[in-house]
Each structure stands twice: as C-alpha cells, then as structure tokens.
Amino acid sequence: MDLSSPPYSTTAGYANDGQASISGRGGSERMNVSRPTTEHSYCLTSRKGVAWMTLKVVSHARSSSQLPSFFQGDDVAGVVELKLEDEESIKAVSVAITGQLTTSATDVFTFLELSEELWSPSMGLPAAPAGESNSAKPNGRLRGSCSWRFSLALPVTVDMKWRSGSSEPCSLPPSFSERMARVHIQYQLVASVRRGLFHVDAKVGTVFAYTPIICPEAPSLLRQISYLENTSLLGPEEDPEGWTTLMPVMIRGTIFHARELDVTCTLSLAKPLCYTRGSVIPCLMDLQTDDLQALHVLADSRAPVVRLLRQVSMGSSAASGMSGKAPTGVAFQPAIQDTKLAVWWPTSRSGRGNVKRLEGEILLNPALKPSCRMGEFELSYFVGIYPLKAVAFTSQDASDHLLQSVPVTIATAHPPGPRARIESPPDYDDFSSIGQASQFFIP
C-alpha cells in the first residue's frame, strides 16, 4: 500500500501545512544550542607501527568510539598531521566531504562534494605541531612533523541535478543506513596526501552522521498552559486550535457473537502535525454507538488500534534521473513499517450518552530518523487507524486493514515553549531502536 505523503517544501525546510521549519546557517531561525564535543582520531601506520598520517575531527558524538556526528549549521573541523621519518615528495594535502545516496551495490548518486586544499609546495613550509619541527624543500620534499587545520561548512541545501539538465534545491538529508534497507544516505570525510612519482597516494577518513534541524511550531496556548500547570489536556471542544480531528470512520462487526454492530471512531491528533522524536503524539479517540452495552466493552483502553507508520519510498525514475550512475533491475517498491502503537487510558471527560472518549499518546523513540525528502527519495511517517480489538467484538475487516491515515512529520528539535508531557512508560522494543540509529539524536 502506497500511502499519500505529507507535503514538503523544496527549499530549506520540511513543511506540513506550515507547521515545521528548518533553521540554517545565516537564517534568522538558526538554533544556537551548546552541545559537548568529542575528538575522533584516524590514522595510517608505517611498517614499524608508527602513525605517520592522522586525521582528527571534533564532533557532537557521545564518545570517540562512535561515528562523528554533526548537526545542521555545524562546521566539520579538525586537523591533518604528518610525521615523516624520512624525506618524502608530497605534491598536495587536502580534505574532502562527500554525501551519497545509494540504491544498490552499483547505483550511487553523489549529491554533496566539498573539498579544501590544505597544502602544496607553492605554499611554503607547513606548520608544525607545538614542540616539533619539520623541513621542506621547494620541490615539495617534506620531513618531520607537519599539521594543517581545516574547517568545511556543511550547507543547508544542495542542488539536485537531473539528466534533463534541470535542477532543484533540496535540504541536506539526514544519514540513513539500516539493515535490510535498499536505500542508504551516507556522508564521508577523507584526508588525502598526493605523493610523488612511483609512490601510492594515501587516504584516511571516516563515515559521519548528519542531522538536520527540523523544529515544529509551538502548540496552542491552552495546551502550553496545560503543560505548565500539569493539568489534563483540553479536548477539541475547548481547544479547537490545539487539535486536528479526522473524518469519522465506521467500523462494522459482531458483538458477543450475537448481534451486528456499527461503531463510529473519530481520532484527534495534537496540532501541529509535527512531533519531535523523544516526545509524544497526543491523541484522543471518540467511540460512538447506540448499543450502550457494546460501547462499555469497546471503550476499553486496549481496544483502539492506532499506529505510527513509516514509509521509505524511491520513485522508479528517481535515481535514473539524477546525474550519476543509472540504476538497473526492478523498480524500488515502497516499504511501509509499523514503528509504534498508541497507548490509551480513560479520560476525566469520559464522554456523554452514546459517546465514550479515550485519551492516549504515541511515544516517539529518540532514535527515529526524521522525515526527509530528496528528489524522489522520501522517508515519511503516518498515523494509521486499524479495526478495534476486543474480546467480545469481531470486526468485518482484517486486523491489519488500514482504515484511515494522516501524514505527520518527525522533527529533531523541540518547539518553543514547555515540553510535551509524557504519560506512558518508556519501552525499548519498537522498530526504531533497531540498528545503529540509536547513536544519532539531538538530546
């Protein structure tokens, strides 16, 4: 099933009815967040086991054993060091960053290329680390210790170039690499030493993680007050600006194996429809039926089935239209995955007459990959409604039949104002916690 995806802007932002923005270098919405830094070191060693070429880079990763991690607005900065015991002919020293989208072992599209030449013989004697020395000759022969600092600014957007000659700006996408995934987005930092004739050039580098800053707009004023005062959230009747109420869904089935039953389910989601990973999606579910006995059974907190779904899609012509290697084989089929089930509980405003209301939330794992789109590659999320599940109720539809869905955006930064209150206990068995993704998130 190919779900319709949420609208996105093609510039520096992810838009869902204007409810999410992306801040960037030079923009008024750039977020100045102080985060701890970690130094990572990668080296090449000689036959004697001595490190003669070292790349050092500082990132926001939690430890040096993890991949370097950068956020939108960061500079990738570090130092390249050489320790040459013997005199060697060096033609150039440089660093480069590449970003690539891979759809198979051979189909690779490079969407980002940054480079900086750190040294060439025409630049004269390179700097040496403190307390060390070096020597250089006009022909580029170096000896001793040399070091070069570098800083490469990651852009907020890149131009996607198509084989037709046209191009469009796209937000720099987040890193994406998971087991069994057919699409991967990877960033690399590589330091290179170009050596003289009859000598092999040397390279040392690392893959690094990149995360864009996607920030929802602030929730309604009444919801912010509820968070500040630790009171129950007001419903759509009292806070119409705070909720998006979907069209009612009719669920038909049999109750007590004796009589047919029609139940109307109405789902409301907190506005804006953009939610920060590590927080929650607040939900309300209204159940309506004239069979009051059945209503009592179906108003159980375990009956509604509402899930967060993730879809990874790649248009069949996407990679072939990009300026890169053309893909071969079958077209990419969208993959829809169930990532999280909503948790429900009775609300103090339980309903009236033939209507019962449940309050709930979908807990978002901090490691969820944010929503993104680049060309025809899209990582999108939806909230879906499925048939009710109750001991005495049998639905006419299969339990895995999707009755209704609404697109939502998963963000990486918290909106202004008080944080959303989390009511349900955390757990660690949802799909989003699988793989290396847990290493990369904004606290």
N, C-alpha and C positions, 0 to 999 in steps of 0.2 A: 504494500500500500504506500503510495507516494503522497504524503501529507503536504498541503499547501504551506509554504514557508512564510515567515514574517517578513515584512518589507525592510529593506536595508538601504541606507544611502550609499552612494558610490564615492563619497569623499571621506574625510577623516571622521567617520562616525558610524555607529550602528544605531539605526532608528527603528523604533516600533511606535508609530503614531507620535513621534517626537518625544518619546519617553526615556531615551538613553542617549548619552553624549559621550564622546571620546575626546579626552584632552590631550594636547600635544605641545611639542616644542614651539615656542613663540606664540601660543594661543592663550587667550585670556583665561581658559579653563584648566591650564596646566596645574597638576596637583603636586605640591611640594611636600612630599612625605619622606621623613627621615627613616632610613632603614639601615640595619647593621650590614657591614661589608665583610667579605671573606676573600682571601688571596688564594688563587689556584696557580699551580706551577706544573709545567710540562717540559720535558727535556729530551734531548738526544745525547747519548753517551758514546764515548770512544771505545776502542777495543780494550782499553785499560779500565773501563768502567767509570770514567770521569765525564761529568756532564759538560759538554762543550757548547751546546746551544740550548737556551732556556727561554721559554715563553711564559711570562707571568701576567695574570689578568685578575682584576678585582671585580667581584660581582656581589649580588644580594643573596646568593645561596646560603643555606644554613650551616654548611660545613664544606671544607675543601674536598671531601670525598664525593660530593655531589657535583653534577654538571654546573658550570657557571649559569647564573640566572639574571636576566635583565628585564626591565620594565620600560614601557613607553616613556620617552623623554630622557632615557639614560644615554650616557656615552660609554662605549666599550673602550676602556683604558687599561694600559698595562705597560710592560717593558719587555724588550727583546735583548738578551745578553749572549755574548760570545766569549768563550775562554779558549784561546788558541795557543797551544803549547809551541807549535811551530809556525813559521811564517806561511800564510796561505793567500792565494789570489782570490779576492772577493770582488765580484762585479756589482752586486747590489744586495741590499737587505730591505725587505718590505713586509707589510701585513695586509691581509685581505679578509673581508667578510662576505660570505655568500648565503643566500636564502634560496632553498629549492623545494619545489613541490614534486613529489614522486608518486606516480600511479602504478608503476610496476618496476621490475628489475631494470628495465631499459628505458622507460619513459620518464624523463626528467625535464622539468621546466625551471630555469633559474630566473627568479623574479627580483632578486636583490644582489647587487655587486658593488662593494665598496673597497677601496684599496688606498694605501699610502706608502710611498717610497720613503724609507727611513734613512737610507744612506746609499751613496755611490761615490766612487773615487773623486769625483769633482767637488764633493762637499768637504774635503779635507779630513783631518784627523778626527775620528769619532770620540765621544766622551767615554770616560772610564768610570766604573763604579768607585765609590769612595774608598780611598786607601789602596787602590790598584792602579796599574799603569798599562799603557799599550804603545804600539808604534805603527806607523803607516807610511807607505811609500806612494809616490804619485801614480804608480801603475795599479794601485788597489791592493797591494800585498799588506795584509794585517797580521799583527801578532800581539798576544796578551789579552787583556780584558776590555771588552767594548760593550756599551749599553745604549739603547735608544728607547726613549719613551714615545708612546703613541696614544692617540685618542680619536676614535671614529664615532661620529654621531649617528645613531640609528634614526632613519626618517620615520615620520608618522604614516606617510603614504608612499606607494610605489606606482609607477605607470605600467599597467598590463598591456603589452603589445601583442597584437593578433597578426596572424599571417596575412590578413586582408590589408594590413597597413594601418588600421585604426588602433587607438589605444584608449584606455580609461584609467582614472586614478582609483586605487584600491587601498584600503587600510592595511598596514603591515599585519599579517595574520599571526596568531599565536602558534607556538610549536605544537605539533600534533604527531604523536607516534605511539601506537598501541598495538598490542598483539592482535593478530587476525585482521587488522585494518588494511584496506587496499590503497589508502591514500595516506601519505606522510608529508609533513611540513617540517623541514629541518634547517637549522642555522649552524654555520661553521665559522670559526676564527682560525686562520692559518698564518703562521710566520714563515717566510721563505728566505733562503740565502742562495743567491745565484753565484756559483763558483766559476773558476777559470776553466780553460780548455782542458779536456780529458778528465775533469772531475765532475762527479754527480752532484747536482743541486740538492740542497737539504730543505726539508719542510717539517714543521712540528705544529700541531694545532689541536683543537677540541671542538666538539659539538656544544652548543649552548642553548639554553631555553629563553624564549622571548614571550612576554605577556603584555598585551595592550591594556590601556586603562579605559575600561567601559564603566560609566557611572550612571545609575538611574537618577531620574528626577526625584525630588523629595515627595514622600507620601502626603496625603491630605492632612490639613491642620488638625482635624479631630483625631486622626489616627496617631499623629505625633503626640497629642495631649494624652491619649490612652497609654502610649509607651512611657511617657514621662511620669504619669501618675500611677502606673501599674494597674490599670483598670481594664475591664473587658472591652474588646473592640466593638464599636458600634456597627450595626448592620447597614445594608444599603438604604433602608428606610430613613435612618437618622443621619447617615453619612453618604449621600449619593455620589459625592466626588471621590470617595475612597474605594469604590468597588466597580468592577466590570461584571455585569450579570449576563450570563449566556442565555440563549433561547432555551426554553424548557424542552426536555427530552422525555418522550413517553416510553416507558419500559413495560412490556406485557409479559405475563406469566401466569403461573398457577400457585395458589397459596393453600397450604395444608393438603395438597394433592386432591382438593375437593372443588375449588371454585376458581374461575378465572379472575385475573386482577390487572387493572391498569394503574400504574404509578407514574406520576409526573415528577421528574427530578430537575431541579434548577440549581446550577452551580454558579457561585460568585467568586471571583478572584480579586485580590487586593490590587488596586491601581497604584502606580503604573505597572504595566505588564512586563516589567524588567526587574530582575531579582539578583542580588549579589550572592555568589557562591559562599557557603559557610553560614548563610542566613536561612530564611524560610519563605515559602509561598503561602500566605494566609488564605484560607478557603472557607466558604460557607456552602452548605448543601441543604436545600429545602425539598422535603418529600411530601407529596400531596396525593391523597386518595380518599374516597368516600368510605372505604372499608376500614373502620377505626381499629378493628382487631388486627388486621394486617399491618396497618400503619404503626402500631405499637411494636410489632415484630421487626419491621423493616427500619425503624428508627434506631436500631442497634448500631453502635459505633463501628462494628465490623462489617456492616452491610454495604456501604458505598465503596465502590472501587474507582479511584481516581489516581492516575499515574502521571509522572513526568516521563516523557518520551524524548529520545534523542535520535535525530536523523543525520546520517552522513551521506551526502549525495555529490555526485560529479556528473555533469552533463556529458553525454556521449561525445559531443563535439568540443568539449572544453579544452582538454589538453591538446587535441589536434589543431585547435585554432590558435594556440599560444605559439609564440616564437621560440621553438625548441624542438626536441625530437617528437615526431608524430607517434602516438600510441598505436599498438596493434592489438588484435584479438577482439573479444566481445566487449560490448558497451558496459560501462560501470552501472551496476544496479544499486539504487539507494538502499541503505541498511538502516532499519528502524530498531532501536533498542530500548527496552524498559529500564529506566535508571532508578526510579524511586516511587514508592507507594505512599499516598497520603494517609495520615493518622487522624482519627476523628474522636470527638467526645461530645457529650450533651452540652448545650449552651444554656446559660441562665435564661435566655429568651427562647424557650423551647418551642414556641410556635403557638398556633391558635386553631381551634376546631379541627379541620381535616388536614392541617399542615404541621409537620414536625421539622425542626431545624437542628442541624449538627454543625459544630464548628471544628475546623481542622487546619492542618498545615502539611506542606511537603518540605521535609528537611533537606537542604542542599549541601552536599558534601563539599568541603573546601577545595577538593582536587578536581571538581568538574571543569572540563575545558570550556572556555567562554564561547559564546556564539560568534561565528565569523563567516565571512563570505569573501572569496577571491576568485574573480572570473565566474565560472560555473561550479566551482567547488564551494560547498556550503555545509557548515556544521550548525544545525538548528535544533531548537527544543520546542516541545508542545506539551500541553496538559490535556490528557485524554480521559473521557468518561467511558466506563465499561458497565455491563449489566450488574445489577445488585446481587449480592451473595448473602443468603440467609438460610438457616437450616430448613425452614418450612416453606421456602419460596423456590420455585423453578422458573427461570427465565426462558422465554421463547428463543432468545438469541444465545449463541455460544458465549462462554465466559470470556473468550479472547476477542470478541467482536467489538471493535471501536465504534461507539455510538456518536461521539462528538469530540472535537478537538479545537484548541485555541493556541496560536503561536505565542511563545514567550521568549524573552531574551535573558540569557545568563550573563551577568556582569561580573567585573573583577574588583570594583571599588564600591564602598558604601556610600549611599546618598547623604546629602546634608541633613542634619537633624539627628534625633535619637535613633539608636539601632533598633531593628525589629526584635521583638521579644520572642524567644524560642520556648515553646511549651512542651514539646515532645522530647523524650530522652534520645541521646545520640546512639547510633549503631554503626557497625563497620562492615556490613556485608553487602552494600549496594554496589552496582556495576561500576560506578565512577571511581571506586577506590582500588580497582584492579590496575596493575601495571605501574610504570614509573611516574604516572601523572601526579602521584601524591607528593612528589618532590617540589612541585612548582605551584605556589599560590601566594597571593598577597595576604599578609596577616590582617 
